[in-house]
């Protein structure tokens, strides 16, 4: 596919490392993740009702409050 190397990688299912922002709320194993206010990063979705339809996946590793870093995420879009 011409130009396909310029496109960012996209995960549709499986396990993938995701850049996350836990500066205000820690990410615990099992948390649902959604997009963060920080561009290009995910954060914990604490309100499951509001996160419905806006989740990226489920955290398989944790990230302490106050940190930014990689979290292993189980992606299974439905």
WOBEL-V738158 format. One record per pair of residues at least 24 apart in sequence whose C-alpha atoms are under 7 Angstrom apart, sorted by the first residue. I is the first residue (numbers start at 0). J is the second residue. If there is no record, write none. Layout:
i=I j=J
i=I j=J
This chain:
i=11 j=74
i=11 j=75
i=11 j=76
i=12 j=74
i=12 j=75
i=12 j=76
i=13 j=73
i=13 j=74
i=13 j=75
i=14 j=71
i=14 j=72
i=14 j=73
i=14 j=74
i=15 j=71
i=15 j=72
i=15 j=73
i=16 j=69
i=16 j=70
i=16 j=71
i=16 j=72
i=17 j=69
i=17 j=70
i=17 j=71
i=17 j=72
i=18 j=68
i=18 j=69
i=18 j=70
i=19 j=67
i=19 j=68
i=19 j=69
i=19 j=70
i=20 j=66
i=20 j=67
i=20 j=68
i=21 j=62
i=21 j=63
i=21 j=64
i=21 j=65
i=21 j=66
i=21 j=67
i=22 j=64
i=22 j=65
i=22 j=66
i=22 j=67
i=23 j=64
i=23 j=65
i=24 j=64
i=25 j=62
i=25 j=63
i=25 j=64
i=26 j=61
i=26 j=62
i=26 j=63
i=27 j=58
i=27 j=60
i=27 j=61
i=27 j=62
i=28 j=58
i=28 j=59
i=28 j=60
i=28 j=61
i=29 j=57
i=29 j=58
i=29 j=59
i=30 j=57
i=30 j=58
i=31 j=56
i=31 j=57
i=31 j=58
i=32 j=56
i=32 j=57
i=32 j=58
